[in-house]
């Protein structure tokens, strides 16, 4: 689904008609140029963005830890607001800030406006169905983003229950594993997941209640549930029960467990990341401190929710928006209509991932490169906007916005004032393009599920790309030696480690893996290799995990090599493999079908994409079928399943090695 979402948005943004209206060039040159906005001033000195933490040294031979410029006291931030220290309090604060205004938005069709929701009855209804309150009650949710998803989450916060998201792409086996490990008794699911969940419930003895988001239950569904020994209700039923028999609220405490977020490993069962109310609120507060250093978030702000809520990145974003009374509108679940939903909602806050933004950039560049006039106009516009941004002028009302960029801006509703990206590295040139094209702040975050999503972020106004900014004020960051890769903390390089109130408590019922991630001093080891830049920002330079040694003793980090090759427009995916008995690397490469077919057309070749991939170069294997979640090549978070790919292509690797010089 995520792949289709990316394609739908990319195709719309990169349509030539979306790029430039050349017919307005003559009129545009007469556009009034003097409407300059006040230059934006970065909130901290960009030449010295972090400072060392006194008396905090690595027990493993590393350097001092560094702290955020937004950390105003010696204590790490646990909450941005005094009246929002838990998830429940954060949501209540948002209701007060918005004067109980619009919160969750949805629309029923392309010609309908967004409707908005407020609520409280659902949580009490669960009690009437025998679902216990408190920390021993685990509530599963198996659905795409929707108002019902957040209603379920808030009901857990109202009654101290623990929310356990089930990935839309996890698959039946992993879902059963999670239900059994948590002894889950109730799952809230969307209509499309109901029958599959009932079908596999025989492997989940603790499961006894399913609540469907559908408006009604079919006879087939009711019969299947009865045969499986399950109680089945709609969310509407549960809300009625809550209204008829209210139950006193039992909000969670700061230290109470809030969620178990399962991360999809590249092998084996998923790991359950234990996150408390403090973890999540501290992280959202850290992000808020960074953003609000330059932009105030309030009830007039709107966010489009389409990235999976089953992942912590989207939940973090929505939490810090909710605590400020902002609104969240949901796409309808149809990826082909995502752009239509965005244009109807007109968000001010847009969050995306590098995979999508990179493709948008590539398609736009390909579109303007098709015409010398378009290319010239685009380059002039970029150069002019870049000069303004370097002076601190961020706007979307210049001549070049009117001529070139306004149509791109309007594809996202025309009101976006901040774009946030994370989950993977993004290039400086793409960040530069986004700032120029959308005329807004563009920030990059870095972190992982184990620190509630984010641990660092770029400072507003820092337009130098290639780094992930500064620590959030809720955590400090240090680097530790990775001697086998020649990274040493005394040189400002090493494995990135986090410590603070946003760092998780461990993996659920997995002490061994917890000890691998958290050391005895409470530092979370990320597996990423970082370098402190002269200005105090953090740059990701390598990856510790998945490293292996070649025959000559050289250590290789395959992800670093893979990331280098996918910068080519001809390459969509690549998997690098090395044998410890061999002196060279081999790889499986998935070409970009659209780019390759255009090349074939330009060179008068008539072969299909599959046929072109059969024309193999020596010691290179071209794969026509992309790695995906469906074919087990990717995890639900789009990381390579290395053990699976190794097994699948082992015969190919043997053949490739046979073609190399001995």
Secondary structure, 3 states (H helix, E strand, C coil): CHHHHHHHHHHHHCCHHHHCCHHHHHHHCCCCCCCCCCCCCCCCCCCCCCEEEEEEECCCCCCEEEECCCCCCCCCCCCCCCCCCCHHHHHHHHHHHCCCCCCEEECCCCCCCCEEECCCHHHHHHHHCCCCCCCCCEEEEECCCCHHHHHHHHHHHHCCCEEEECCCCCCHHHHHHHHHHHCCCEEEECHHHHHHHHHCHHHCCCCCEEEECCCCCCHHHHHHHHHCCCEEEEHHHHHHHHHHCCCCCCCCCCCCEEEEEEECCCCCCCEEEEEEHHHHHHHHHHHHHHHCCCCCCCCCCEEEECCCCCCHHHHHHHHHHHCCCCEEEECCCCHHHHHHHHHHHCCCEEEEEHHHHHHHHHHHHHHHHCCHHHHHHHHHHHHHHHHHHHCCCCCCCCHHHHHHHHHHHHHCCCCCCEEEEECCCCCHHHHHHHHHHHCCEEEEEECCHHHCCCCEECCCCCCCCCCCCEECCCEEEEEECEHHHCECHHHCEEEEEEEECCCCCEECCCHHHHHHHECCCCCEEEEEEEEECCCCCEEEEEECCCCEECCCCCEECHHHHHHHHCCCCCEEEEEEEECCCCCCEEEEEEECHHHHHHHHHHCCCCCCHHHHHHCCCCCCEECCCCCCCCCCCECCCCCECHHHHHHHHHHHHHHHHHCCCC
